[in-house]
Amino acid sequence: MQVYTIRQSHSHQVSHELFSLASGCYQQVMCYVACVVKGVCFLTYDRDIRRKTQNSGVSVLGNGGEIYYKKLKEILKLQYRLELSVWMFQYKWFRYDGRRMVTDNNITSIDISTMAFKDD
């Protein structure tokens, strides 16, 4: 409610983006199998699995030096007022245990049978 009050007083303290976010997103959420955000193409695993070269995987180095891999499961787009939109990505995380990894021509393949954070 504070955002609305400040906004009604024609104050420049509340940006259009903050006002849109404070108003909440529209009820309809769009689901996509692919999208481009700031020039980067994202494909869900279900869309990517049919391709010869796959690009739905991402790796992240953890605080303790462990490597986590993830596959993009779902892409959602939330729409807000004033034409503001927010992309949300849901991933499946896999913990790499140091075994069952093959690297060929700078392409790394891992065994994804060990999921991590499946309840998150």
C-alpha positions in Angstrom: 0.0 0.0 0.0 2.9 2.4 0.6 3.9 2.2 -3.0 0.4 3.3 -4.1 0.3 6.1 -1.6 3.7 7.4 -2.7 2.8 7.0 -6.4 -0.5 8.9 -6.0 1.4 11.9 -4.6 3.2 12.1 -8.0 6.5 11.4 -6.3 9.4 10.2 -8.4 10.5 7.9 -5.6 8.6 5.1 -7.1 9.7 3.9 -10.5 7.4 2.4 -13.1 9.1 -1.0 -12.6 8.6 -0.9 -8.8 4.9 0.2 -9.2 4.3 -2.7 -11.7 5.9 -5.3 -9.4 4.0 -3.9 -6.3 0.7 -4.2 -8.2 1.3 -7.9 -8.7 1.4 -10.0 -11.9 -1.6 -10.8 -14.0 -3.4 -14.1 -13.3 -2.4 -15.6 -16.7 1.1 -17.0 -16.7 2.6 -18.0 -20.1 4.6 -21.2 -20.4 7.3 -21.5 -23.2 9.6 -24.3 -24.5 12.1 -21.7 -25.8 12.8 -18.0 -25.4 15.5 -15.4 -26.1 16.5 -13.0 -23.2 19.1 -10.3 -23.8 20.4 -12.2 -26.9 20.7 -15.6 -25.1 18.6 -18.5 -26.4 17.1 -20.8 -23.7 15.5 -24.2 -24.6 13.7 -26.6 -22.3 15.0 -30.1 -22.0 11.8 -31.5 -23.6 12.4 -29.3 -26.6 16.1 -29.9 -26.7 16.0 -33.7 -26.4 14.9 -34.0 -30.1 17.9 -32.2 -31.4 21.3 -33.5 -32.4 23.1 -30.9 -30.4 21.6 -30.0 -27.1 21.9 -26.7 -25.2 19.5 -27.0 -22.3 22.2 -27.8 -19.7 24.1 -25.4 -17.5 26.9 -26.1 -15.0 27.6 -24.1 -11.8 30.6 -24.2 -9.4 29.5 -24.5 -5.8 31.0 -22.8 -2.8 33.0 -25.9 -1.9 34.3 -26.4 -5.4 31.7 -29.1 -6.3 30.2 -29.0 -9.7 26.4 -28.9 -10.2 24.7 -29.4 -13.5 21.2 -28.5 -14.4 18.7 -29.0 -17.2 16.1 -26.4 -18.0 12.7 -27.9 -17.1 10.2 -25.0 -17.6 10.2 -21.4 -18.8 7.5 -19.1 -17.4 6.7 -15.5 -18.3 4.9 -13.3 -15.8 3.2 -10.2 -17.1 2.8 -7.0 -15.0 1.3 -3.6 -15.6 3.0 -1.0 -17.8 4.3 -3.8 -20.2 6.8 -5.2 -17.6 7.5 -8.9 -17.8 9.7 -11.2 -15.8 11.1 -14.5 -17.1 11.3 -17.4 -14.6 13.3 -20.6 -15.1 12.8 -23.9 -13.3 15.7 -26.3 -13.4 16.4 -30.0 -12.5 19.7 -30.1 -10.6 22.2 -32.9 -10.8 25.2 -33.5 -8.5 28.4 -34.5 -10.2 30.2 -37.1 -8.1 33.4 -37.3 -10.1 32.5 -40.5 -11.9 30.7 -41.3 -15.1 31.8 -38.2 -17.1 32.9 -38.2 -20.8 34.6 -35.2 -22.4 34.9 -35.3 -26.2 35.8 -32.3 -28.4 35.1 -29.9 -25.4 31.6 -31.4 -24.9 31.0 -32.8 -21.5 28.5 -35.6 -20.9 27.5 -36.7 -17.4 25.3 -39.3 -15.8 22.2 -37.5 -14.7 20.7 -40.3 -12.5 21.7 -38.5 -9.3 19.4 -35.6 -8.7 20.2 -32.8 -6.2 17.8 -30.5 -4.5 14.7 -32.3 -5.9 12.5 -31.0 -3.1 13.5 -27.4 -3.7 
